[in-house]
Each structure stands twice: as C-alpha cells, then as structure tokens.
Amino acid sequence: MNRTAVRLGVLLLAGAAVAVVLLALLTPFSSGGTPRGPELSPFTPGRGSVHVNRLSERDHELTIRSAALGREGMVRVLLPSGWRPGSGPWPVLYLLNGCCQSEYDAWTTQGEAARITSAYPVIVVIPEGGQVGFYSDWRDGPGWESFHLTEVRHVLERDYGAGDRRAVAGLSMGGLGAMNYAARHPGMFQAAASFSGVLNTRDGNNGVDWLLDQYGEDSTDLWGGHGDPAWASHNPADLTGGLRGVRLFVSCGDGTPGPLDTLGTAPDQGEASLLRQALTFAHRAEASGARVVTDFYGPGTHSWPYWRRSLERALPMLMDSIGASA
C-alpha cells in the first residue's frame, strides 16, 4: 500500500471518529423532550451551585446545577413584600406547569402569577418541569421529583428563608405533580390544587403515552410497562389515602366553549376527558377522608384564562392552609 493510500485511510478513520462524537453530542437525553447538556458536577449545598439573575426586586431567576437532572435546571422565585436576606421563615407556594410549554416559567409569562399572588406573604416558586417530565424521577432519565423537593427546596431554605409551611398547585400535567407530591411526601404540603389536572393516569384515555410519543420518549423510561407498580404509585387517583389532612382544591371545565373563550372556539375533548378523571379523583379523595373543594365550572376549555381564574379562586384556601392569608 502506498503512502497516499495510508494517509487517506487515516483521514477516513479520523472522520468516522469525529462523526461518532458529534452523534453522541446530538443524541437527546431522555428528559421529557430536553437534550442533555454538558456533564455537571453533582449538586452540593455550596452557593456556587446556584446563579441568581435578579429580574426585579421581587422576581429572581435561578439557575441550579442539578445532580438529579444531570444538567442545569431553571427556577423562578417571586418574593413577598417585606422579604429581605435573612428574613423568614416564609410560607412557600409551588406553581407547577403543564406539559408541552415552550417557557418553563409560563405561570409568570401567561398565568399572571406575579399579579395574582402579590398580596400574600408567601414565596412563590415556579420550577422547570420538563415538557413531558410528569413530575417524576424517571427510570431512565431526569429526576424531576428529586430536583424540586430536595435540591430546589434546599436552595429556598438556605438562601431565601423558606419555612416548612407549603402549598402546591399545578395545571394539567402540573395537577398530577401537585397531588402526587402532596400524597407521596406526607407532611411536606398542607394544601394542594389541581386545575384541569391529569388525575387518573390509569384511565383508558389518560394521554400519557401519546404525549410522550410526541416528544420522542418511551413511557417505559418513565414508569415502566403499564403493569408496573410505578404507574399506581404515580397516579393521583390511586394515592388519595395519602392526602388525609391535606386541604385539596380540584377544578376543571367540561370542554364546551365557555365565557372566557374567544368566539368560534371548538369543543375540547381533552378537557372533557380530564373532567372525568377529576370526578373520579375527587370521589376517591372524599371517600379516603380528605377535605376537597371542587370547582367543576361547566363550560370551559383547556386554556390559560380558566387556569388563571382557578388560581385566583383557590388561592385564599391555599394561603390560609399555610398561614399566609392576605
């Protein structure tokens, strides 16, 4: 073999190696639609694990180096009037997003959370949850539950004076997260609210598999196969026994266009399906001895005007439960 041929072979091998490296870098991390970023060191309680972007005196955006996610995670924090470094302990309200949001902090950009919560002496926390993360530690993928309830909680307590009085509320997929977090971690939350929530993942029309498929994810990477006990242990309708002592608020429309919809809005079969799940959940929760306030308001679609209104309706009960009444 002549020298030219040898050099050509070396170049081809080097090109193949580069292609393999590029393919590995571009291969998505199984994370509810989020690609893997650069490798990060494990989360530690040191202040270097958090970067704070102060958008205003009240509004802080945190970037947290997360071992649970294997990358950086984003959190929006809305501070109460009178907050200052070293103050507290302050009650805390977690607001959880639904699926498929392009903005992790949609509760501020579309949900008007800053305005709605401004009168209350409470730290409001809006954490990134993945587009289809389902507020769980995945079998093969990110640990959203650990990120929110261990890592984010630690930062709030250490840096912002957050106390142990907590409420949690979420819309759609976030409704599942709110009820699961309250049920799976007894004593951590005193109140929980779901707005058009996914409250029965073992309902035949729950949509979990379809949503994951749309984002290139496999439901077995989340909770295993459908016969796996993890489906029941992450299903709000199966966890109502863990919600005794937690004050609950459950709202949902029936999918027909309502007073907050624009003219010509089509019927929403997805919201109608979620109403069936909400009815099942509320019935089981009441039978389990939980205190449930329901707002099944009839006409209304799966959209922000109804979720903003639901937060406003739920907030007095949520705040009273954690000692943060206006």
C-alpha positions as CSV (number, residue, x, y, z in Angstrom):
1,M,0.0,0.0,0.0
2,N,1.5,3.4,-1.0
3,R,1.8,6.4,1.4
4,T,-1.2,8.2,-0.2
5,A,-3.5,5.3,0.4
6,V,-2.3,5.1,4.1
7,R,-2.9,8.8,4.6
8,L,-6.4,8.5,3.1
9,G,-7.2,5.6,5.4
10,V,-6.1,7.6,8.5
11,L,-8.2,10.6,7.4
12,L,-11.3,8.4,6.9
13,L,-10.8,6.8,10.3
14,A,-10.4,10.2,11.9
15,G,-13.6,11.5,10.2
16,A,-15.5,8.5,11.4
17,A,-14.4,9.1,15.0
18,V,-15.5,12.8,14.7
19,A,-18.9,11.7,13.4
20,V,-19.4,9.3,16.3
21,V,-18.5,12.1,18.8
22,L,-20.9,14.5,17.1
23,L,-23.7,11.9,17.1
24,A,-23.2,11.3,20.8
25,L,-23.4,15.1,21.5
26,L,-26.5,15.5,19.4
27,T,-28.3,12.4,20.8
28,P,-31.2,13.6,23.0
29,F,-31.2,12.8,26.7
30,S,-34.4,11.1,27.8
31,S,-35.7,14.0,29.7
32,G,-39.2,14.9,28.7
33,G,-38.0,16.5,25.4
34,T,-34.9,18.2,26.8
35,P,-31.4,17.5,25.3
36,R,-28.5,16.5,27.5
37,G,-26.2,19.4,28.3
38,P,-22.6,19.3,29.3
39,E,-21.7,17.0,32.2
40,L,-22.1,18.7,35.5
41,S,-20.6,18.0,38.9
42,P,-23.1,16.7,41.5
43,F,-25.3,19.2,43.3
44,T,-23.7,20.3,46.5
45,P,-25.1,22.7,49.1
46,G,-22.4,25.3,48.3
47,R,-23.6,28.6,47.0
48,G,-21.5,28.1,43.8
49,S,-24.2,25.6,42.7
50,V,-26.7,28.5,42.1
51,H,-26.6,31.5,39.8
52,V,-29.2,34.3,40.6
53,N,-30.5,36.6,37.9
54,R,-32.4,39.4,39.7
55,L,-35.1,40.4,37.2
56,S,-36.5,42.8,39.7
57,E,-36.5,43.3,43.5
58,R,-39.3,40.7,43.8
59,D,-38.5,38.5,40.8
60,H,-35.4,36.2,40.8
61,E,-34.5,33.6,38.2
62,L,-32.3,30.8,39.5
63,T,-30.0,28.5,37.5
64,I,-29.2,25.5,39.7
65,R,-26.5,22.9,38.9
66,S,-28.6,19.8,39.4
67,A,-27.3,16.2,40.1
68,A,-30.9,15.0,39.8
69,L,-31.3,16.3,36.3
70,G,-27.7,15.8,35.1
71,R,-27.6,19.4,33.9
72,E,-28.7,22.9,35.0
73,G,-32.3,23.5,36.0
74,M,-34.2,26.8,36.0
75,V,-36.4,28.2,38.7
76,R,-38.4,31.4,39.0
77,V,-38.9,32.8,42.5
78,L,-41.4,35.6,43.4
79,L,-40.6,37.1,46.8
80,P,-43.2,38.6,49.1
81,S,-43.4,42.2,50.2
82,G,-41.1,42.7,53.2
83,W,-38.7,39.9,52.2
84,R,-35.0,40.7,52.9
85,P,-31.9,38.4,53.2
86,G,-32.0,36.6,56.5
87,S,-35.8,37.0,57.0
88,G,-38.2,34.2,57.5
89,P,-39.3,31.5,57.8
90,W,-41.7,32.3,54.9
91,P,-44.5,30.0,53.7
92,V,-44.0,28.7,50.2
93,L,-46.3,28.1,47.2
94,Y,-45.1,25.8,44.4
95,L,-46.7,26.5,41.0
96,L,-46.3,23.7,38.5
97,N,-46.6,24.0,34.7
98,G,-48.5,21.7,32.4
99,C,-46.9,19.7,29.6
100,C,-45.6,21.0,26.3
101,Q,-44.8,24.6,27.4
102,S,-42.1,26.3,25.5
103,E,-41.5,28.5,28.5
104,Y,-40.6,26.9,31.8
105,D,-42.0,29.9,33.7
106,A,-45.3,30.2,31.9
107,W,-47.0,30.8,35.2
108,T,-45.4,34.3,35.1
109,T,-45.5,34.9,31.3
110,Q,-49.0,33.7,30.7
111,G,-50.5,32.9,34.1
112,E,-50.1,36.3,35.7
113,A,-48.8,34.7,38.9
114,A,-46.9,37.8,40.0
115,R,-50.0,39.9,40.0
116,I,-52.3,37.2,41.4
117,T,-50.0,36.4,44.4
118,S,-48.7,39.9,45.1
119,A,-51.0,40.5,48.1
120,Y,-49.8,37.4,50.0
121,P,-46.8,37.0,52.3
122,V,-45.5,33.9,50.5
123,I,-42.5,32.8,48.5
124,V,-43.8,31.6,45.1
125,V,-41.7,29.0,43.3
126,I,-42.1,28.1,39.6
127,P,-39.6,25.4,38.8
128,E,-38.8,23.9,35.4
129,G,-40.5,20.6,35.0
130,G,-39.6,19.3,31.5
131,Q,-42.1,19.5,28.6
132,V,-43.3,15.9,29.4
133,G,-41.4,15.3,32.7
134,F,-44.6,14.2,34.6
135,Y,-43.0,15.4,37.9
136,S,-41.3,12.1,38.5
137,D,-37.8,10.6,38.8
138,W,-37.6,8.7,35.6
139,R,-36.4,5.1,35.4
140,D,-34.1,6.2,32.6
141,G,-33.8,10.0,32.6
142,P,-34.0,13.0,34.8
143,G,-35.1,13.2,38.4
144,W,-37.7,15.9,38.4
145,E,-39.2,15.0,41.8
146,S,-35.8,15.0,43.5
147,F,-34.8,18.3,41.8
148,H,-38.0,20.0,43.0
149,L,-38.4,18.6,46.5
150,T,-34.7,18.1,47.5
151,E,-32.5,20.4,45.5
152,V,-34.8,23.4,45.0
153,R,-36.2,23.1,48.5
154,H,-32.7,23.2,49.9
155,V,-31.8,26.4,48.0
156,L,-35.1,28.1,49.1
157,E,-34.5,27.3,52.7
158,R,-30.8,28.2,52.7
159,D,-30.9,31.4,50.6
160,Y,-34.4,32.7,50.9
161,G,-35.6,31.8,54.4
162,A,-38.3,29.3,53.2
163,G,-40.1,27.6,56.0
164,D,-41.9,24.2,56.4
165,R,-45.4,25.5,55.6
166,R,-46.0,24.7,51.9
167,A,-48.8,24.5,49.3
168,V,-48.6,23.3,45.8
169,A,-50.8,23.9,42.7
170,G,-50.5,23.0,39.1
171,L,-52.3,22.9,35.8
172,S,-52.8,19.8,33.5
173,M,-49.6,17.7,34.0
174,G,-48.8,20.0,36.9
175,G,-52.1,19.0,38.6
176,L,-50.7,15.5,38.6
177,G,-47.5,16.8,40.1
178,A,-49.3,18.8,42.8
179,M,-51.4,15.9,44.0
180,N,-48.6,13.3,43.7
181,Y,-46.1,15.5,45.6
182,A,-48.6,16.0,48.4
183,A,-49.5,12.3,48.6
184,R,-46.0,10.9,48.1
185,H,-44.4,13.1,50.7
186,P,-46.7,13.1,53.8
187,G,-46.4,16.3,55.9
188,M,-44.4,18.3,53.3
189,F,-47.5,20.1,51.9
190,Q,-50.5,21.3,53.8
191,A,-52.6,22.1,50.7
192,A,-52.7,21.1,47.0
193,A,-54.7,22.3,44.0
194,S,-55.2,20.9,40.5
195,F,-56.5,22.9,37.6
196,S,-57.6,20.7,34.6
197,G,-55.2,18.1,36.0
198,V,-54.2,14.7,34.8
199,L,-55.5,12.9,37.9
200,N,-56.0,9.3,36.7
201,T,-53.1,8.0,34.6
202,R,-54.7,4.6,34.6
203,D,-57.8,5.9,32.9
204,G,-58.0,4.4,29.4
205,N,-57.8,7.9,27.8
206,N,-55.1,9.4,30.0
207,G,-53.0,10.6,27.1
208,V,-49.6,10.0,28.8
209,D,-48.3,7.5,26.2
210,W,-49.4,9.7,23.4
211,L,-47.8,12.8,24.8
212,L,-44.5,11.0,25.5
213,D,-44.5,9.6,22.0
214,Q,-45.0,13.1,20.5
215,Y,-41.7,14.1,22.2
216,G,-39.8,11.0,21.2
217,E,-40.0,9.5,24.7
218,D,-40.9,5.9,25.8
219,S,-43.3,5.6,28.7
220,T,-41.3,2.6,29.9
221,D,-38.4,5.0,30.6
222,L,-40.8,6.9,32.9
223,W,-42.7,4.4,35.0
224,G,-42.0,1.1,33.3
225,G,-44.6,-1.0,31.5
226,H,-48.3,-0.5,32.2
227,G,-48.3,-3.4,34.6
228,D,-45.5,-1.9,36.7
229,P,-46.5,-0.8,40.2
230,A,-44.9,2.6,39.5
231,W,-47.9,3.6,37.4
232,A,-50.1,3.2,40.5
233,S,-47.5,4.9,42.8
234,H,-47.5,7.9,40.5
235,N,-51.3,8.1,39.9
236,P,-53.2,10.7,42.0
237,A,-56.4,8.6,41.9
238,D,-54.6,5.7,43.5
239,L,-52.8,7.9,46.1
240,T,-55.8,9.6,47.8
241,G,-55.2,7.7,51.0
242,G,-52.0,9.7,51.4
243,L,-54.0,13.0,51.2
244,R,-55.8,12.8,54.5
245,G,-55.1,16.1,56.4
246,V,-54.2,17.9,53.2
247,R,-56.7,20.5,52.0
248,L,-57.5,20.0,48.3
249,F,-58.9,22.1,45.5
250,V,-59.9,20.5,42.2
251,S,-61.2,22.4,39.2
252,C,-62.0,21.5,35.6
253,G,-64.2,22.6,32.7
254,D,-66.4,20.3,30.6
255,G,-64.7,21.1,27.3
256,T,-67.5,23.1,25.8
257,P,-66.6,26.7,24.9
258,G,-67.2,28.9,27.8
259,P,-67.3,32.6,28.9
260,L,-63.5,33.0,28.8
261,D,-63.1,31.5,25.3
262,T,-63.0,33.5,22.1
263,L,-65.8,33.4,19.5
264,G,-65.5,30.3,17.4
265,T,-63.6,28.2,19.9
266,A,-64.1,24.5,19.1
267,P,-65.2,21.9,21.8
268,D,-62.2,20.5,23.7
269,Q,-62.4,16.7,24.1
270,G,-59.2,16.7,26.1
271,E,-60.7,18.9,28.8
272,A,-63.8,16.7,28.8
273,S,-61.6,13.6,29.4
274,L,-59.8,15.4,32.2
275,L,-63.1,16.2,33.9
276,R,-63.9,12.5,34.1
277,Q,-60.5,12.0,35.8
278,A,-61.2,14.9,38.2
279,L,-64.6,13.5,39.2
280,T,-63.0,10.1,39.9
281,F,-60.2,11.6,41.9
282,A,-62.5,13.8,43.9
283,H,-64.8,11.0,44.7
284,R,-61.9,8.8,45.9
285,A,-60.3,11.6,47.9
286,E,-63.5,12.3,49.7
287,A,-64.0,8.6,50.4
288,S,-60.5,8.5,51.8
289,G,-61.3,11.3,54.3
290,A,-59.6,14.1,52.5
291,R,-61.0,17.7,52.6
292,V,-61.9,18.5,49.0
293,V,-63.2,21.7,47.5
294,T,-64.3,21.2,43.9
295,D,-65.0,23.8,41.1
296,F,-66.4,21.9,38.2
297,Y,-67.5,25.1,36.4
298,G,-69.1,23.6,33.3
299,P,-68.3,25.3,30.0
300,G,-64.6,25.9,29.7
301,T,-61.6,24.7,27.6
302,H,-58.1,23.6,28.4
303,S,-56.6,27.2,28.3
304,W,-54.9,29.9,30.4
305,P,-57.9,32.1,31.1
306,Y,-59.5,29.3,33.1
307,W,-56.3,28.4,34.9
308,R,-55.7,32.0,35.9
309,R,-59.2,32.2,37.3
310,S,-58.8,28.9,39.1
311,L,-55.6,30.1,40.8
312,E,-57.4,33.2,42.0
313,R,-60.3,31.0,43.3
314,A,-58.0,28.5,45.0
315,L,-55.5,31.0,46.5
316,P,-57.4,32.0,49.6
317,M,-57.8,28.4,50.8
318,L,-54.2,27.6,49.8
319,M,-52.8,30.6,51.7
320,D,-55.0,30.0,54.8
321,S,-53.6,26.5,55.0
322,I,-50.0,27.7,55.3
323,G,-50.6,30.8,57.4
324,A,-50.2,33.3,54.5
325,S,-53.5,35.0,54.3
326,A,-53.5,38.4,52.7
